[in-house]
Amino acid sequence: MNRREMAKLYVKMSPEKLSTADAVEEITEFLETVKEAIALDGEVRFPKRGAFEILTRKPRVVANPVTRERMTVYSKKIVKFRASKKIK
């Protein structure tokens, strides 16, 4: 689901009359707020829904499938969503 589809769903569910452009803007603001909160605290929890959290992947050695050359994939941080038991 992209932002435009999410905005259409948000307009249908909203009790107020919104345009799709306004809905896209509100969704964008919400996502930016979540990004900032994750960057500051390391996780964002939504009660009865789940949590976004930052995980660090360890460095590892992989082989290039064409040349069989060994190379190192460095560690990196990723954002992972963990659903609550009620959603599962």
SULGI-V676118 format. One record per residue. PHI is phi in whole degrees, 0 to 359 (* if undefined). Layout:
BEGIN
phi:PHI
phi:PHI
END
This chain:
BEGIN
phi:*
phi:265
phi:295
phi:295
phi:295
phi:296
phi:294
phi:297
phi:294
phi:296
phi:296
phi:295
phi:277
phi:284
phi:287
phi:274
phi:275
phi:240
phi:274
phi:295
phi:295
phi:295
phi:295
phi:297
phi:296
phi:295
phi:295
phi:298
phi:298
phi:298
phi:295
phi:295
phi:296
phi:295
phi:300
phi:296
phi:294
phi:295
phi:295
phi:283
phi:261
phi:92
phi:199
phi:227
phi:250
phi:244
phi:304
phi:64
phi:240
phi:154
phi:213
phi:262
phi:217
phi:267
phi:241
phi:249
phi:277
phi:282
phi:292
phi:211
phi:254
phi:233
phi:247
phi:293
phi:295
phi:274
phi:262
phi:62
phi:283
phi:280
phi:217
phi:259
phi:262
phi:285
phi:293
phi:209
phi:259
phi:229
phi:257
phi:235
phi:260
phi:246
phi:286
phi:283
phi:294
phi:291
phi:282
phi:296
END
